Amino acid sequence: MQEICSLSLESLKAWLESNGEKSFRAQQIYDWIYTKDASAFEEMTNLGKELRQKLAASLRYPTLKLVRTQESEDGETIKFLWELADGKRVESVLIMSAARRTVCVSCQVGCPARCAFCASGKEGLMRNLSAGEIVEQVLHINRFLKQRGERVCHIVFMGMGEPMENYEAVLDAIQIFNDPNSFQISQRRITVSTVGVVEGIDRLAKEDLSVNLVLSLHAPNQHLRKKIIPYARKYPLEEILMAMERYARETKRDITYEYTLLAEINDQAEHAEELANLLRGKQCTVNLIPYNPVDGLKLRRPAKEAIEEFRNILMDAKINTTWRYTKGKDIAAACGQLALQK
């Protein structure tokens, strides 16, 4: 059964017409879901009983069931565990920083990339999420925020999964997030992260979108990158970087390279110098992420001094560099910590 939150407004109009209903009802249904926060079709009281029954018989709503929430000690990060209709589970994270309310969404159950430092891919890929399962993560968190007089303003596809390997659903979700009839979130406030699926990057560049693109880089050369990201064997680093530059030219958007620092693996001065040479002169930002511990992985976070030395080498090379402040580590909600929950 398809989820109603997978349908754009135009797709919902087409569905209604094909089922003998007036297309203007689509706007009413959207209003009930995205503005009035109806939790079931039967609450949509300006729809006829017959239409509500048709909707309930053919379209699933809601899809996600909240299993639990966990709040960080500083109160700035909340992790949500959702159960899907088939019993599988995914996590998403609300990050609160000053006035910004960002939702980190998952797009797959598990992940095919199997990055060495990340919990999400430890058991591989289970299945893709539908657009509706992605959208509902933001829908329910937005309702949570409305109770505080706030709303979601940014979305990052940095939860469980590789967005480019669930391309159609991710694209459909982006369009629903951007729709003025639903969330009204600017494309410039939506970020898609990838380990480097070249054909997906090139395809996204031609979509006439202005979303931000982030590459999970994590190494300054192909040899080391293949050790950290087994998925990297499919795509040479040189080809990935060329695709990222094509995206930047097509969209006029700066790109970001994320680099998770792993003690004595990719955090040495020579790695920083090699990374500086790789990216010198490019219009980009390097986001340094100190490793966040994952149960069962024998990896370590570098010392603060090593991180500072790494950053200084990049800055001396005139490469724009940020050092991500870790949020949610105490509830396993930080970068790389989202995992399959039994």
C-alpha positions in Angstrom: 0.0 0.0 0.0 1.4 3.4 -1.0 1.8 6.1 1.6 -0.1 9.3 1.1 2.9 11.3 2.1 4.7 9.9 -0.9 2.4 11.9 -3.2 3.0 15.4 -4.4 0.0 17.7 -4.6 -0.3 17.1 -8.3 0.0 13.3 -7.9 -2.7 13.4 -5.3 -4.9 15.3 -7.6 -4.4 12.7 -10.3 -5.1 9.9 -7.8 -8.4 11.5 -6.8 -9.5 12.0 -10.4 -8.7 8.4 -11.3 -10.8 7.4 -8.4 -13.8 9.5 -9.4 -13.2 12.3 -7.0 -12.8 16.1 -7.5 -9.2 17.2 -7.8 -9.7 20.2 -5.5 -10.0 17.8 -2.6 -6.2 17.3 -2.8 -5.6 20.8 -1.4 -8.0 20.0 1.5 -6.2 16.8 2.3 -2.8 18.5 2.1 -4.1 21.1 4.5 -5.3 18.5 6.9 -1.9 16.7 6.9 0.6 19.5 6.7 -1.2 22.4 8.4 -4.0 21.0 10.7 -1.9 18.0 11.8 -4.7 15.4 11.3 -3.5 12.0 12.6 -5.9 9.9 10.6 -8.2 10.2 7.5 -11.3 10.1 9.7 -10.3 13.4 11.3 -10.7 15.1 7.9 -14.2 16.2 8.5 -14.8 18.4 5.4 -14.3 15.2 3.2 -17.2 12.9 2.6 -17.3 9.6 4.4 -17.0 7.7 1.2 -13.9 9.6 0.2 -12.3 9.0 3.6 -13.0 5.3 3.3 -11.4 5.3 -0.2 -8.4 7.0 1.2 -8.0 4.6 4.1 -8.5 1.6 1.8 -5.8 2.6 -0.7 -3.3 4.9 1.0 -1.4 4.4 4.2 -1.5 7.2 6.8 0.3 7.5 9.1 3.1 5.2 8.3 5.6 5.7 11.0 5.1 4.8 14.6 7.2 6.5 17.3 8.9 3.9 19.5 10.9 6.3 21.7 12.8 9.6 21.9 16.1 10.2 23.6 17.2 13.7 24.5 20.8 14.7 25.0 22.0 16.2 28.3 22.4 19.6 26.8 18.8 19.5 25.5 20.0 20.5 22.0 19.6 17.1 20.3 16.7 14.7 20.3 16.8 11.2 18.6 13.6 9.6 17.3 13.3 5.9 16.8 10.5 5.0 14.3 8.9 1.6 13.5 7.8 1.2 9.9 4.8 -0.7 8.7 6.8 -3.9 8.1 8.3 -3.8 11.6 11.8 -2.5 10.5 13.1 0.6 12.3 15.0 3.7 11.5 16.3 6.7 13.4 16.2 10.5 12.7 17.6 13.3 14.7 16.5 16.8 15.6 19.4 19.2 16.1 18.7 22.6 17.8 21.3 25.3 17.4 20.4 28.8 18.2 17.3 29.5 16.1 18.0 26.7 13.6 15.9 23.5 13.8 17.5 20.9 11.6 16.2 17.3 11.0 18.7 14.7 10.0 16.6 12.1 8.0 17.3 8.5 7.1 16.6 7.3 3.5 17.3 3.6 3.9 17.1 0.9 6.5 20.7 0.2 6.9 23.3 1.4 4.4 25.3 -0.2 1.5 28.4 2.0 2.0 29.6 0.2 5.2 32.0 3.0 6.2 34.4 1.7 8.7 33.5 4.3 11.4 29.7 4.2 11.0 27.1 2.2 12.8 24.4 2.5 10.1 26.0 0.1 7.6 27.3 -2.6 10.0 24.6 -5.0 8.8 24.4 -3.7 5.3 21.3 -2.5 3.4 17.9 -3.9 4.3 15.8 -1.8 2.0 15.0 1.7 0.7 12.6 3.9 2.4 9.7 5.3 0.3 9.3 9.1 -0.1 6.5 9.0 2.4 8.6 7.3 5.0 11.2 10.0 4.6 8.6 12.8 4.6 6.9 11.5 7.7 10.1 11.8 9.7 10.0 15.5 9.2 6.2 15.7 9.5 6.1 14.2 13.0 9.2 16.1 14.2 7.7 19.4 12.9 4.5 18.6 14.9 6.6 18.1 17.9 8.2 21.5 17.4 4.9 23.2 16.8 4.0 22.5 20.4 6.9 24.8 21.3 6.0 27.4 18.8 8.8 26.4 16.5 9.2 24.6 13.1 11.7 22.6 11.1 13.8 25.0 8.9 16.6 22.8 7.6 16.8 19.2 6.4 19.9 17.1 6.0 20.0 13.7 4.3 22.8 12.5 6.6 21.0 9.8 8.6 20.9 6.1 7.7 21.5 5.3 4.1 23.1 6.5 0.9 20.7 9.0 -0.7 22.0 8.5 -4.3 21.1 4.8 -4.0 17.5 5.7 -3.3 17.4 8.5 -5.8 13.8 8.7 -6.8 12.4 8.6 -3.3 14.9 11.2 -2.1 14.0 13.5 -5.0 10.3 13.1 -4.4 10.8 13.9 -0.7 12.8 17.0 -1.5 10.0 18.3 -3.8 7.4 17.8 -1.0 9.7 19.5 1.5 10.0 22.5 -0.8 6.3 22.7 -1.7 4.6 25.9 -0.4 1.5 23.7 0.4 3.4 21.5 2.8 6.7 22.5 4.6 7.8 25.5 2.5 11.5 24.7 3.1 13.8 26.4 0.7 16.0 24.1 -1.4 19.0 26.0 -0.2 18.2 24.7 3.3 18.2 21.1 2.2 21.5 19.2 2.1 22.1 15.8 0.4 25.2 13.8 1.5 26.8 11.0 -0.6 29.8 8.8 -0.4 30.3 9.5 -4.1 27.8 7.8 -6.5 29.0 9.6 -9.7 25.9 9.0 -11.8 23.7 10.2 -9.0 25.7 13.4 -8.5 25.5 14.1 -12.3 21.8 13.3 -12.4 21.1 15.6 -9.4 23.0 18.4 -11.1 20.5 18.4 -14.0 17.4 18.5 -11.8 17.1 22.3 -11.7 17.4 22.2 -8.0 19.6 24.3 -5.6 20.1 21.8 -2.8 23.5 21.6 -1.1 25.7 18.7 -1.9 28.1 17.1 0.6 30.7 14.4 -0.2 31.7 12.0 2.6 35.4 12.1 1.7 37.3 10.9 4.8 40.6 10.3 3.0 43.0 12.3 0.8 43.7 9.4 -1.7 41.9 6.5 -3.3 44.0 3.8 -1.5 43.2 4.9 2.0 39.6 5.8 1.1 38.9 2.2 0.0 40.0 1.0 3.4 37.7 3.5 5.2 34.8 3.3 2.7 34.6 -0.1 1.0 32.0 1.4 -1.4 34.7 3.6 -2.7 36.0 0.7 -4.8 33.2 1.4 -7.3 34.2 4.9 -8.0 37.8 6.4 -8.3 38.3 9.5 -6.2 39.3 11.5 -9.2 36.0 10.8 -11.0 34.0 11.7 -7.9 35.8 15.0 -7.4 35.2 15.9 -11.1 31.5 15.1 -10.6 31.4 17.3 -7.5 32.9 20.2 -9.5 30.4 19.7 -12.3 27.6 19.9 -9.7 29.1 23.2 -8.4 29.2 24.6 -11.9 25.7 23.6 -12.9 24.0 24.7 -9.6 26.2 27.6 -8.6 26.3 26.0 -5.1 29.5 25.6 -3.1 30.2 22.1 -2.1 31.4 20.6 1.2 33.7 17.7 1.9 33.2 15.9 5.1 36.3 14.3 6.7 35.9 12.1 9.8 39.2 12.1 11.7 40.3 8.7 12.9 43.3 8.5 15.2 46.4 7.1 13.5 44.5 6.3 10.3 43.7 9.5 8.4 44.6 12.3 10.9 48.3 12.8 10.4 50.0 15.9 9.1 50.9 14.2 5.9 47.2 13.4 5.3 46.3 17.0 5.9 49.0 18.2 3.4 47.8 15.6 0.8 44.2 16.8 1.3 45.3 20.4 1.0 47.0 19.6 -2.4 43.9 17.7 -3.5 41.5 20.6 -2.9 43.8 23.6 -3.4 42.1 26.3 -5.4 38.6 24.6 -5.4 35.5 26.5 -4.2 34.6 24.3 -1.3 34.6 23.8 2.5 36.1 20.9 4.4 34.1 20.0 7.5 36.3 18.1 10.0 34.4 15.6 12.2 36.2 14.0 15.1 35.2 10.3 15.2 32.2 9.5 17.4 32.5 6.1 19.2 30.5 3.2 18.0 30.0 0.0 20.0 32.1 -2.9 18.6 34.5 -0.7 16.6 38.1 -0.4 17.7 38.6 3.1 16.4 39.6 6.2 18.4 39.0 10.0 18.2 42.2 11.9 17.7 43.6 14.2 20.4 42.5 17.8 20.3 46.1 18.8 19.4 46.1 16.5 16.3 42.8 17.9 15.1 44.1 21.5 15.5 47.3 20.7 13.6 45.2 19.1 10.8 42.9 22.1 10.6 45.8 24.6 10.6 47.5 22.9 7.7 44.3 23.2 5.7 43.8 26.8 6.7 47.4 27.7 5.8 46.6 26.3 2.3 43.6 28.8 2.1 41.0 26.0 2.3 37.9 27.0 4.1 37.6 24.7 7.0 35.1 24.0 9.8 35.4 21.8 12.8 32.0 20.3 13.6 30.9 20.6 17.3 29.6 17.2 18.2 26.0 17.2 19.3 24.1 14.2 20.6 27.1 11.9 21.3 25.7 11.0 24.7 22.6 9.5 23.1 24.4 7.9 20.0 22.8 10.6 17.8 26.0 12.1 16.5 27.5 11.6 13.0 28.1 7.9 12.3 26.2 6.7 15.4 22.7 6.0 14.0 22.2 2.2 13.9 19.7 -0.5 13.2 17.5 -1.0 16.3 16.2 -4.4 17.1 
